[in-house]
Amino acid sequence: MSRLRSLGLFVLIAALFGGAFPAIKAGLEYVPPLLFATLRYLLSAVLLLGYAAATTDDWTPETASDRRAVLAGGVFFIGGTGLLFVGQQSTTSGVAAIIYSSIPILTPIAAWFLLPEERLSRRGLLGVLVGFVGVVIVVQPDPASLFGGALGGQLLVLAAAASVTLGTVLVRRTHPSMSIVAMTGWAMLLGSAIQYGFSLVLGESLADVALPVPALLILGYLSVFASGIGFVVYFTLLEQFGPLEINLVSYLMPVVAVVTGWLLLEESIAATTLVGFLVVVAGFVLLKERELIAELAKFRGATR
């Protein structure tokens, strides 16, 4: 795969994933949050499993490690994103995307406990600390309204990011042998069932779902493009380059989300939020300094 094509795919998934945040925000006007998440991932599961069945023979979870990967991905990676849909009811898409950009900071913390071979250096610990300072600047917690209003929504988004992080590390720990696209499809199927169960518990009703043309377009974008095509491209690049370069997508998503939210939803973003985002990025640079320098050296060598 050429560098130019890879760069194009990199920009594509950043646009697809970043555009998901304002799409979720807009779709919440028509569908209750957990039902919305259920519909998105159910349709995505059908798309991904159909793709996997057509392109590979190992698309069903045959081994114990495959089943553990589906369980971890379904419960934490997909199921936990229902919190994102709930949280975005009371926060902007740009802020939600910036909070989500803390996932590369959260990942080494989860890996430290669950993947014994991975340990943080002192510089890595400093990077994690700086990254969390950035998240605090974005969220600006007020103890007087800890679980209410915008702060409550932001904390739910952060909880969703932590759940996705845990799911990612657990899936990596299982070393599944099945197709990664198929594994994601099965995880989406399980995750959508979990989200629907919580939707029923919270009293959401299908009678509250309105699917006019705008809502169908939003659902189609999230299911087909942001999840379906986006995940296929994501895993293609992951196999080609590894997790470090893919993690950088997390820092392009907020840019797309902020610009799209401003253009389409008339959302504004505070200067302190942008400062917090830059601090999160600085934390990631500290955390992955050696790897980033190595990747930069490889890129320079490829362009000579």
C-alpha positions in Angstrom: 0.0 0.0 0.0 1.5 3.4 -1.1 2.1 6.1 1.5 -0.3 8.4 -0.4 -3.1 5.9 -0.4 -2.4 5.2 3.3 -2.6 8.9 4.1 -5.9 9.2 2.2 -7.4 6.2 4.2 -6.0 7.8 7.4 -7.8 11.1 6.7 -10.9 9.1 5.6 -11.3 7.3 8.9 -10.6 10.5 10.9 -13.4 12.2 8.9 -15.8 9.2 9.4 -15.1 8.7 13.1 -15.0 12.5 13.8 -18.3 13.0 11.9 -19.9 10.4 14.1 -20.1 12.8 17.2 -22.2 15.5 15.6 -24.3 12.8 13.8 -25.0 11.2 17.2 -25.9 14.7 18.6 -28.3 15.4 15.8 -29.9 11.9 15.9 -30.7 12.2 19.6 -33.5 14.6 18.5 -35.3 11.6 16.9 -34.3 8.5 18.9 -33.7 7.9 22.7 -30.0 7.4 23.3 -29.7 3.7 24.1 -32.2 2.7 21.4 -30.2 4.9 19.0 -27.0 3.0 20.0 -28.8 -0.3 19.6 -30.0 0.5 16.1 -26.6 1.8 15.0 -24.6 -1.3 16.1 -27.3 -3.8 15.1 -27.2 -2.5 11.5 -23.4 -2.3 11.6 -23.2 -5.9 12.9 -25.3 -7.1 9.9 -23.0 -5.2 7.5 -19.7 -6.4 9.0 -20.8 -10.0 9.4 -22.1 -10.0 5.8 -18.7 -8.6 4.7 -16.8 -11.1 6.7 -18.8 -14.1 5.5 -18.3 -13.0 1.9 -14.5 -12.5 2.2 -13.2 -15.0 4.7 -13.8 -18.5 6.0 -13.0 -17.8 9.6 -15.8 -15.5 10.4 -17.4 -17.4 13.3 -16.0 -17.7 16.8 -14.7 -21.3 16.9 -12.2 -21.2 19.7 -12.3 -20.1 23.4 -10.1 -17.1 22.6 -12.4 -16.0 19.8 -15.4 -16.2 22.2 -13.6 -14.3 24.9 -12.7 -11.6 22.4 -16.3 -11.3 21.3 -17.4 -11.1 24.9 -14.9 -8.5 25.9 -15.5 -6.5 22.7 -19.3 -6.8 23.0 -19.5 -5.8 26.7 -16.9 -3.1 27.0 -15.8 -1.9 23.5 -19.3 -1.7 22.0 -21.7 -2.0 25.0 -19.9 0.8 26.9 -20.4 3.2 24.0 -24.0 3.4 25.0 -22.8 5.8 27.7 -21.5 8.1 24.9 -25.0 8.4 23.4 -26.5 9.2 26.9 -23.7 11.7 27.7 -24.0 13.5 24.4 -27.5 14.6 25.4 -26.0 17.3 27.6 -22.6 18.1 26.0 -21.5 19.2 22.5 -20.1 16.9 19.9 -16.8 18.7 19.9 -16.3 18.3 23.7 -17.3 14.7 23.5 -14.7 14.0 20.8 -12.0 15.7 22.7 -12.8 13.7 25.8 -12.7 10.6 23.6 -9.2 11.6 22.4 -8.0 10.5 25.9 -8.2 6.9 24.9 -4.5 6.6 23.8 -3.7 8.0 27.3 -6.0 5.5 29.0 -4.8 2.5 27.0 -1.3 2.1 28.6 -2.9 2.3 32.1 -5.2 -0.6 31.4 -2.4 -2.5 29.6 -0.2 -2.0 32.7 -2.5 -4.1 34.8 -3.8 -6.6 32.1 -0.8 -7.0 29.9 2.2 -7.8 32.3 4.8 -7.4 29.5 3.9 -3.7 29.2 5.1 -1.3 31.8 5.2 2.5 31.8 8.5 4.4 32.1 8.7 7.5 34.3 8.3 9.6 31.2 5.3 7.5 30.3 3.7 8.1 33.7 4.4 11.8 33.3 2.6 11.7 29.9 -0.4 10.0 31.5 -0.5 12.6 34.2 -0.3 15.5 31.7 -3.0 13.8 29.6 -5.4 13.7 32.5 -4.7 17.3 33.4 -5.8 18.1 29.8 -9.1 16.1 30.4 -9.7 18.0 33.6 -9.2 21.3 31.8 -11.8 20.2 29.2 -14.3 18.9 31.7 -13.8 21.6 34.4 -15.4 19.5 37.2 -17.6 21.4 39.7 -18.2 19.4 42.9 -21.5 21.2 43.4 -22.9 19.7 40.2 -20.9 16.6 39.8 -23.5 14.4 38.1 -25.8 17.1 36.6 -26.0 19.1 33.4 -23.1 19.3 31.0 -20.6 17.9 33.6 -22.7 14.8 34.1 -22.7 14.2 30.3 -19.0 14.7 30.1 -18.3 12.2 32.8 -20.5 9.7 31.0 -18.5 10.3 27.8 -15.3 9.8 29.8 -16.7 6.5 31.3 -17.5 5.4 27.7 -13.9 6.1 26.7 -12.6 4.1 29.6 -14.9 1.2 28.7 -13.7 1.2 25.1 -10.1 1.3 26.3 -10.7 -1.7 28.6 -12.4 -3.6 25.8 -9.5 -2.9 23.4 -6.9 -4.2 25.9 -9.0 -7.3 26.8 -9.5 -8.2 23.2 -5.7 -7.8 22.6 -5.1 -10.1 25.6 -7.3 -12.9 24.2 -5.3 -13.2 20.9 -8.3 -14.2 18.8 -7.7 -16.3 15.6 -10.9 -15.3 13.7 -11.2 -12.5 11.3 -10.9 -9.2 13.2 -13.7 -7.7 11.1 -16.0 -10.6 11.9 -15.0 -10.4 15.6 -16.0 -6.8 15.6 -19.3 -7.7 13.9 -20.1 -10.3 16.6 -19.1 -7.9 19.3 -21.5 -5.3 17.8 -24.3 -7.8 17.8 -23.7 -8.6 21.5 -23.2 -4.9 22.4 -26.4 -3.9 20.7 -28.3 -6.6 22.7 -26.8 -5.2 25.9 -27.7 -1.6 25.0 -31.3 -2.7 24.2 -31.5 -4.5 27.6 -30.5 -1.3 29.4 -32.8 0.7 27.2 -35.8 -1.4 28.4 -34.7 -1.0 32.0 -34.6 2.8 31.7 -38.0 2.8 30.1 -37.1 3.8 26.6 -39.9 2.8 24.2 -39.9 2.1 20.5 -43.0 4.4 20.4 -40.6 7.3 21.1 -38.6 6.6 18.0 -39.1 8.9 15.0 -37.4 8.1 11.8 -38.1 10.8 9.3 -35.7 11.2 6.3 -33.0 13.1 8.3 -33.0 10.5 11.1 -32.6 7.7 8.5 -29.8 9.5 6.8 -28.0 10.0 10.2 -28.6 6.3 11.1 -27.3 5.2 7.7 -24.2 7.4 8.1 -23.4 6.0 11.5 -24.1 2.3 10.6 -22.7 2.1 7.1 -20.0 4.7 7.0 -18.8 5.5 10.5 -19.0 1.9 11.8 -19.1 -0.4 8.8 -16.7 1.2 6.3 -14.8 3.0 9.0 -14.0 -0.2 10.9 -12.9 -2.0 7.8 -10.6 0.8 6.9 -9.4 1.1 10.5 -8.4 -2.6 10.7 -6.8 -2.5 7.3 -4.5 0.3 8.4 -4.0 -1.4 11.8 -2.7 -4.5 10.1 -0.4 -2.4 7.9 1.0 0.1 10.4 0.2 -1.0 13.9 -1.6 0.7 16.8 0.7 3.7 17.2 -0.1 5.4 14.0 -3.8 4.5 14.2 -3.9 6.1 17.7 -3.1 9.4 16.0 -6.6 9.3 14.5 -7.9 10.2 18.0 -6.3 13.6 17.6 -7.9 14.3 14.2 -11.4 13.3 15.2 -12.0 16.3 17.5 -11.0 18.7 14.7 -13.6 17.1 12.4 -16.2 17.0 15.2 -15.6 20.6 16.2 -15.8 22.0 12.7 -18.8 19.8 11.7 -20.6 20.7 14.9 -20.0 24.4 14.3 -21.1 24.3 10.7 -24.1 22.0 11.0 -25.3 22.3 14.6 -24.1 25.9 15.4 -22.1 24.5 18.4 -19.5 26.7 19.9 -16.4 25.6 21.8 -14.6 27.4 24.7 -11.0 28.5 24.5 -10.2 26.4 27.6 -11.6 23.3 25.8 -9.1 23.8 23.0 -6.3 24.4 25.6 -7.3 21.1 27.3 -7.2 19.3 24.0 -3.6 20.5 23.3 -2.6 19.4 26.8 -4.0 15.9 26.1 -2.0 15.8 22.9 1.1 16.9 24.8 0.6 14.0 27.2 0.4 11.6 24.4 3.7 12.9 22.9 5.4 12.4 26.3 3.9 9.0 26.6 5.0 7.8 23.1 8.0 10.0 22.5 10.4 7.2 21.5 7.8 5.5 19.2 7.0 8.8 17.5 10.6 9.6 16.9 11.1 6.2 15.4 8.0 6.6 13.2 9.2 10.0 12.0 12.6 8.5 11.1 10.9 5.8 9.1 8.7 8.4 7.3 11.8 10.5 6.4 13.6 7.5 5.1 10.6 6.5 2.9 10.4 10.0 1.4 14.1 10.2 0.4 
